Amino acid sequence: MMVMATACGLLPGGGGVGGGAGADPAGPAVAKPDAEMRPDLLVIDPAEAAPGDVVALTFPEETNRGVLFVLDQRVVDDTWVSRFFLTSDGPGQGWERQWWPVDAAGVAVPDIGVGGNGPDRVLIPDVIEPGTYRICTGNAGADFCAPIEIVGS
């Protein structure tokens, strides 16, 4: 595994941290339109999870990525809306898995480069609603995603 530390990046937003965020007056954040579904680059295990579960992300091609991931919800057809930011324990022991609503204010994430095939584990938010989602890399250059189904707890 390769880990490279550079800086911190402030996430866009406007609410609280860890699940108590206020509503975004501009409406939901439309997901990055250029993020591609690439289950060949990102594998989620298990592919069906409940709120509060931890899922493992593996990278068969050992794709470089950061610790930031985005949890997008499918709302209509192929329209995706970003709901949560997730940070992984990808750099190894001592890295805390966390999540924030996309409208959280004052959240900074270290710009850490991670290599290897993982697993990078992320925590599924305990306040998430059941539905069809995808987890996408959040700072990997060209962002890519894989599907996950969230079921009731």
Beta strands, then each sheet from edge to edge (+ up, - down):
strand 1: 3-10
strand 2: 29-30
strand 3: 36-37
strand 4: 43-45
strand 5: 48-49
strand 6: 54-58
strand 7: 68-76
strand 8: 79-87
strand 9: 98-101
strand 10: 108-114
strand 11: 120-123
strand 12: 131-137
strand 13: 144-150
sheet 1: 1+ 10-
sheet 2: 2+ 8- 7+ 12- 13+ 3+
sheet 3: 2+ 8- 9+
sheet 4: 2+ 8- 7+ 12- 13+ 5+
sheet 5: 4+ 6- 11+
end
